Amino acid sequence: MIKKYTLILLVSACSYSFAQDLSVSEKKIIRRVEANHEASIRFLEETVNINSGSQNPEGVRRVGQLYSKFLEDLGFATSWIDMPTEMNRGGHLIAELKGNKGKRLLLIGHMDTVFEEDSPFQKWERKDSIAIGPGTSDMKGGNMVLLYALKVLHEAGELKDRQIVVILHGDEESPGRPIAISRKDIVALAKRSDAALAFENGTGFEYATVARRGSSSWTLEVQAKQAHSSGIFSENSGAGAIYEASRILNRFYEELQEENLTFNPGLIAGGTQVLMDSSGIKAEVSGKTNLIANRAVVQGDLRSLTTAQLERARTKMKAIVADHLPHAHAEISFRDGYAPMPPTEGNLALLAVLNKVSLDMKLGEVKAFDPGKRGAGDVSFIATYVDVLDGLGVQGGGAHAPGEFVDLHSVEAIVKRTAILFHRLTNN
Ligand SMILES: [Zn+2]
């Protein structure tokens, strides 16, 4: 009995210190999160159990209906943006609340997961402190955090006169092409917002994403002279296409490496016959050891932190490619993908607000996450128009693989932190 009594004292002392640097209205918000906690986990379970693979438009729309209803109940006006049929994507949900108070927020999530209907990984399964399931952390968990943060603000009377737009994409894991169409709406919304917050799975309470590298791709095509192997390196025959491709790749390796820049040749094909599949991820080749190869193709990616770094790398690559071996000719072409997102002052200012919220809640300091470790994401498309912060979603692990999970113990604190963040950003 005595022990139990001590425990109760301890618990109440903790919750007192937990809230001590928060205002009266913030404490009210905290209590609303606690009251909604169980329902938020049930809501997450319901959404995880609906398959919404990026190429299952029907499933994306079904999960979108749940989100849409949720936001309408909070007073948001919702609309569904269909994508062209040939794109085979479910479309996007946009929900807007109009007002004039504080910063104009753009909140970003995605409804799709990498697990299509033929995946064996389909259902929510709770195991003590975690729940396993497709999208639990990437990112139906993150969607739930942003939605419940809005719900508790609504219940506390703190959504009144706020300007907030929520956009939930149906194709983040495999963006519909062309990007100019599938990301047109988020760009337009970013241009009329002050701060964009994205809820991709978090990297621990102590980090948020203020910068991430862009990702683009390249194709190297090499032509050379086919001849008998006995004459290789001779003035008449040259070294062939495979040596030329090797020379180029080796010089990339030796001359291009710098911080935050990577370039990965992911596929190489060379010989006397090279048939590259139109998908760009498959090739058929043939060649003989007694023939000098006359053709080689390499497909690779290129990741950089800034556009200037990307341009610099491309210029160097072109110069290396142009430095041909005798009788060889090579060309490199580049395709744009996700734009780089450098750590701007505006992004760091948003991080400072989040850091203050976290310190006031006794959750510890929040630092900038290493951009080299973060993959590409939707905020990259809008970072040139608005201040952004990403990685605000749930804690968990195993994203993109069967066994993906959410750490249920972290959820309540994250929803609290998010609600207070929204409140501070929209309150003055
Ligand atoms: Zn994601």
Boltz pocket constraint, residues with backbone or C-beta under 6 A from the ligand:
constraints:
  - pocket:
      binder: B
      contacts: [[A, 110], [A, 138], [A, 139], [A, 172], [A, 200], [A, 201]]
      max_distance: 6.0
